[in-house]
Amino acid sequence: MATKSRATRGGEYVCKIGNFDIRHKIIQPRKTKNLKGETQIQPGSVEASVYEGRKLLKGGFNDHTKAIQYAWNRIKSSKLEYIVSKKAISKYNLV
């Protein structure tokens, strides 16, 4: 059995805030048939996570902007704002 890719395990890459990677998984709703022939609708979901390299720091966000805000607060508490790009700060209104 092959190993799963990082995009399969953690979701698609969104952006980098300092040394944290923001990833999100979007699962679309779909219809399936059971053995009786009845159609069932499986609901979709959205989950965003904050990673530091391969290590998952926190997951379970329902929006990637909340995960970005969490990473920004961690960086501000450790006084490392200078490692975040100015483009990311202006794009996501991080101040």
C-alpha positions as CSV (number, residue, x, y, z in Angstrom):
1,M,0.0,0.0,0.0
2,A,1.4,3.4,-0.9
3,T,1.8,6.2,1.5
4,K,-0.8,9.0,1.4
5,S,0.3,12.4,0.2
6,R,0.4,15.4,2.5
7,A,-2.6,16.9,0.6
8,T,-4.6,13.8,1.2
9,R,-3.8,13.7,4.9
10,G,-3.9,17.4,5.9
11,G,-5.8,19.0,3.0
12,E,-4.8,21.5,0.4
13,Y,-2.2,24.1,1.1
14,V,-3.7,27.7,1.6
15,C,-0.9,29.9,2.7
16,K,2.1,30.3,5.0
17,I,2.0,32.6,8.1
18,G,5.5,32.8,9.5
19,N,6.6,29.3,10.1
20,F,3.0,27.9,10.2
21,D,1.3,26.3,7.2
22,I,-2.5,26.6,6.8
23,R,-4.3,23.7,5.1
24,H,-7.9,23.0,4.5
25,K,-10.0,20.0,3.4
26,I,-13.2,20.5,1.6
27,I,-15.5,17.4,1.1
28,Q,-18.3,17.9,-1.3
29,P,-21.8,16.4,-0.6
30,R,-22.5,13.3,-2.6
31,K,-25.2,10.8,-3.3
32,T,-24.7,7.1,-2.8
33,K,-26.9,4.0,-3.2
34,N,-27.1,1.3,-0.6
35,L,-27.7,-2.4,-1.2
36,K,-31.5,-1.9,-1.3
37,G,-31.2,0.7,-4.1
38,E,-32.2,3.7,-2.0
39,T,-30.2,6.9,-2.5
40,Q,-28.6,8.5,0.5
41,I,-27.0,11.9,0.6
42,Q,-23.8,12.2,2.6
43,P,-23.2,15.8,3.7
44,G,-20.1,17.7,2.9
45,S,-17.7,19.4,5.3
46,V,-15.0,22.0,5.6
47,E,-12.0,21.7,8.0
48,A,-9.0,23.9,8.3
49,S,-5.8,23.1,10.3
50,V,-2.6,24.8,11.3
51,Y,0.7,22.8,10.8
52,E,4.3,23.5,11.7
53,G,6.1,21.3,9.3
54,R,4.6,17.9,9.6
55,K,3.3,18.5,13.1
56,L,-0.4,19.3,13.5
57,L,-0.7,22.2,16.0
58,K,-4.5,22.7,15.9
59,G,-7.3,21.5,13.7
60,G,-11.0,21.6,13.6
61,F,-11.5,25.2,12.3
62,N,-14.5,25.6,10.1
63,D,-12.9,28.3,8.1
64,H,-9.4,28.9,6.9
65,T,-9.5,32.6,8.1
66,K,-10.0,31.4,11.7
67,A,-6.9,29.2,11.3
68,I,-4.9,32.1,9.9
69,Q,-6.0,34.3,12.9
70,Y,-4.9,31.5,15.3
71,A,-1.5,31.3,13.7
72,W,-1.1,35.1,13.8
73,N,-2.0,35.2,17.5
74,R,0.7,32.6,18.2
75,I,3.3,34.6,16.3
76,K,2.3,37.8,18.0
77,S,2.5,36.2,21.5
78,S,6.1,35.1,20.7
79,K,7.0,38.6,19.2
80,L,8.0,37.3,15.8
81,E,5.8,39.5,13.6
82,Y,8.7,40.4,11.4
83,I,8.8,36.8,9.9
84,V,5.3,37.2,8.3
85,S,5.2,38.6,4.8
86,K,3.6,42.0,4.4
87,K,1.5,40.7,1.6
88,A,-0.1,38.1,3.9
89,I,-0.7,40.7,6.6
90,S,-2.5,43.0,4.2
91,K,-4.4,40.2,2.4
92,Y,-5.9,38.7,5.6
93,N,-6.1,42.0,7.6
94,L,-3.8,40.8,10.3
95,V,-3.1,43.7,12.8
